[in-house]
Amino acid sequence: MEEIPSDEDVNAIASSNEEYNKILLEIHKLSPIYSDVLILHLVNDLSLKKISKILDEPYATIKKRYSRGLKKITDVLKKEMSK
């Protein structure tokens, strides 16, 4: 079972404005199905349930997109930090 990073993991990485901008850049590199959910949740502070209503998608779909997108950017950022 893959480990899904939490909001706290992302917030810990984003301890400065420069790091926050790196995260946003990585989010924008993702497919819109992931980036839209991540931006609405992490930047606009909307709940996943509200996002599912806005995007007219099932809650489970939004939750999976959020988890997968968060995992993708976390992996990229961890790889960058280990260089």
N, C-alpha and C positions, 0 to 999 in steps of 0.2 A: 504494500500500500504506500503510495507516495505521500510525502510529508507536505502539507499545505501551510505556507507561511501565514502568520496572523497579521492583523493591522499593526500590532505592536512591533513586529519584525520590520515592517516597512518604515514605521515611524522612527525606530532606532537607527536605521540606515540614513534617514533624512534628518540628521541632527543639525544641518546647516542649510542655508539658502542654496548654496552651490550643489549640495547633494540632492536637495529637493528638485532643483532644475534637472539634474541627471535622471532622476526618477521619472519626471514628466517627459523628458526626451525619450526614455525607453518605453514608456507607455504609448507615446505617439508612434513609435516604430511598430507596434503590434497591429494586428488586424483590427478593424473597427469593432468586430463583435466582442473583442476583449477590451480594447481601449475605451469604448463608450461606457461600459459598465464600471471600469476602474476609475475613470474621471468622475462620473456621476457619484460614485460612492466615496472615493478618497478626497477629491477636491471639492465637490459640491455637498458632501456630507449627507447624501440621500441613503435611506435604507435600501437593502436589496429588494424588499417587498415593494417599495415605492417605485424602484427602477423597473421591476417586472411589470407594473401597471403602465408606466410611462412608455416602455418599449413594446408593450402588448405581447409579452413573452411569459411562459410559465416561470414561476419562482425557481423551480429546480434548475431550469436552463440558465437563468441569471446567476444563480449561486455557483453553478459549475463553471460558467464563463469567468466569473470573478476569481474563483479558486485557480483556474488554469492560467489566467492572465497574471495574477499575482505571483504565481510560481515562476512563470517565464521571466518577469522582470527581476524577481529576487535572485534567480539563478544567474542572470546576466550581471547584476550588481555585485554579487558575491564573487563571481569570476574576476571582475574588474578590481575588486578590493584585494584579491590575493596576488595580483601582479606586483 
